[in-house]
């Protein structure tokens, strides 16, 4: 079984901080559960990134989106399969946000 190394870009780290800060203001326990759900989803990418949907039609077939269920909505992580061993998480947003920031 192939194993990929998952890394987060600086932008993705900033997205996670923003999303967590939003939840911490409302519900600390939910913020912790959300972070756990996101981390567990990233682990899925280590073994099966091609199971995720393509992000946009076009000339970048390795640009994909990971749907992360959480509560009534969840999160979406934009990532790219860089090569046969590495994946970069480019951005993370809540499903109710309009687009990646």
C-alpha positions in Angstrom: 0.0 0.0 0.0 1.4 3.4 -1.0 1.8 5.9 1.8 1.8 9.7 1.1 3.3 12.3 3.3 0.8 15.1 4.0 2.0 18.6 4.6 0.1 21.8 5.3 0.9 25.0 3.5 1.1 28.2 5.6 -2.2 29.2 4.1 -3.8 26.0 5.3 -2.4 26.4 8.8 -3.8 29.9 8.9 -7.2 28.6 7.8 -7.2 26.0 10.6 -6.4 28.7 13.1 -9.2 30.9 11.8 -11.7 28.1 11.9 -10.7 27.0 15.3 -10.8 30.5 16.7 -14.4 30.9 15.4 -15.5 27.7 17.2 -13.6 28.4 20.4 -15.6 31.6 20.9 -18.8 29.6 20.7 -18.0 26.1 22.1 -14.5 24.9 23.2 -15.5 21.2 23.1 -16.8 21.5 19.6 -13.6 23.2 18.5 -11.6 20.3 19.9 -13.9 17.7 18.2 -13.7 19.7 14.9 -9.9 19.6 15.0 -9.9 15.9 15.7 -12.2 15.3 12.7 -10.0 17.3 10.4 -6.9 15.5 11.5 -8.5 12.1 11.1 -9.6 13.1 7.6 -6.0 14.2 6.7 -4.9 10.7 7.7 -7.1 9.3 5.0 -5.1 11.1 2.5 -2.0 9.2 3.5 -3.4 6.1 1.9 -6.2 7.1 -0.6 -6.0 10.6 -1.9 -7.4 9.6 -5.3 -10.7 8.7 -3.6 -11.4 12.4 -3.3 -13.2 14.4 -5.9 -11.4 16.6 -8.4 -11.5 20.2 -7.4 -12.2 21.8 -10.8 -12.4 20.4 -14.3 -9.5 21.4 -16.4 -5.8 20.8 -16.6 -5.0 20.1 -12.9 -6.3 16.5 -12.3 -4.2 16.2 -9.1 -6.0 19.2 -7.5 -8.7 17.7 -5.3 -11.1 18.3 -2.5 -11.5 16.3 0.7 -15.0 16.5 2.3 -14.7 16.4 6.1 -18.1 15.7 7.8 -18.7 17.5 11.1 -22.0 18.4 12.7 -24.7 19.6 10.2 -22.1 20.8 7.6 -18.4 20.2 7.9 -15.2 21.3 6.2 -13.6 21.1 2.8 -9.8 20.8 2.3 -8.3 21.7 -1.0 -5.2 19.7 -1.7 -2.8 18.7 -4.5 -1.0 15.4 -5.0 2.5 16.8 -5.6 4.2 13.5 -6.6 3.9 9.8 -5.8 4.9 10.4 -2.2 3.7 13.9 -1.2 0.4 15.8 -0.7 0.0 19.5 0.1 -3.1 20.8 1.9 -3.5 24.2 0.2 -6.6 25.5 2.0 -9.4 24.5 4.4 -12.8 26.1 4.7 -16.1 25.5 6.4 -18.7 24.1 3.9 -20.9 27.1 4.5 -18.2 29.6 3.5 -18.4 30.9 0.0 -14.9 29.9 -1.2 -11.4 29.3 -0.1 -9.7 32.3 1.5 
